[in-house]
Amino acid sequence: MDFAFDARTEELRARLLAFMDEHVYPAEAVAEEQRARLASPWDTPAVVEELKAEARRQGLWNLFLPDAAYGAGLTNLQYAPLAEITGRSPHLAPTATNCAAPDTGNMEVLAQFGDERQKKQWLEPLLAGEIRSAFAMTEPEVASSDATNITTRIERDGDEYVITGRKWYISGAMNPDCAIFIVMGKTDPDGADIRRQQSMVLVPRDTPGVTVRRAMRVFGYEDHSHGGHAEVVFDHARVPVGNLVGEEGGGFAIAQARLGPGRIHHCMRLIGMAERAIELMCRRAVSRQAFGKALAQQGVVHNWIADARVTVEQLRLLVLKTAWLMDTVGNRGAHTEIQAIKIATPRAVVDIIDRAIQVYGAGGVSQDFPLAELYASARTLMIADGPDEVHQRSLARRELKKYL
């Protein structure tokens, strides 16, 4: 593995860093002010649309898609340092560059498994940033860490599928621009192979029987960055059979294909969040005094800063190695590393942000600084895309097989 970034990556990094300095960071406070004046907290502030237009103008758009027919055509290794940069402002920069979850994963699903009609109707407007989307898998009644538990039914009735079930924490569903759900449910609940019981179907938001019931809060506040997290009820919602993604029984395999890139994207952005926290911690440490000297002269603060730097450098190397393996041997070949970064990165970044909050004192948990939101986002990622314990279980089993 070559540790140097290639020429294209370096060029994009320079442009993206300038975009962040000139447009994104100044827009953070503006977005909050505009959101406070909106009729609905889920409406998009005008400054976000301005950022999207500027990102498109500068060619900083759809950077995550490796297929040049749809995106920038970057490898995972090329995209990794760019995603890290956008992670420094996770509630604005990914959306501004059309690289925000859950749209990224949904676009990957449609690009890889969608038919031509589905791509024309849904993928193209997603690529253009004209609509948003949601991925509906998690359910409140079952332990959704085991995807085979899901109870939502997708039953065929002639030329239609009938969807019945209740989902929650469906990211993006509160956004009024969310036009399409990718819904995972069971088409064959009694099938012998528990990993072939699930399928995915496309359900337009305005389908009769679809109700976005309420917004789910994250640590007590409403997460606007992804368009909110919603509880959604599907009450005998009907869609054409042609809305099936891939084949019946292929839902579990599609989910795994979707989550591999999604997990590394999250980890890339988490490193950017950690870098932002370190920067904020250092700025606060040199500007505040306690007990007769600057916080930067306190030994415990030295330790926190040093440990944070060491941790970030370790994490970055592991994430870059994982990206390189995904490019060279595929997602299956990088399975161990994907699980390793999913375990290691969120918990380490949570600790770094927590230390930064401590340096800020009351300001650290306030709305005046981004640390509280960063903390909530990082802590949530210890659950999202499979809780840490699921990955630990799988990773341990793989290690133990070597000795059996």
Buried (B, 14 or more C-beta within 10 A) or exposed (E): EEEEBEEEBEEBBEBBEEBBEEBBBEBBEBBBEBBEEEEEEBBBBEBBEBBBEBBBEBEBBBBBBBEEEBBBBBBBBBBBBBBBBBBBBBBBBBBBBBBBBBBBBBBBBBBEBBEEEBBEBBBEBBBEBEBBBBBBBBBEEBEBBEBEEBBBBBBEEEEBBBBBBBBBBBBBBBBEBBBBBBBBBBBBBEBEEBBBBBBBBBBBBEBEBBBBEEBBEBEEEEBBBBBBBBBBBBEEBBBEEEBBBBBBBBBBBBBBBBBBBBBBBBBBBBBBBBBBBBEBBBEBBEEBEEEEEEBBBBEEBEEBBEBBBEBBEEBBEBBBBBBBBBBEEEBEEBBEBBBBBBBBBBBBBBBBBBBBBBBBEEBBEEEEBBBBBBBBBBBBBBBBBBBBEBBBEBBEEEEEEEEE
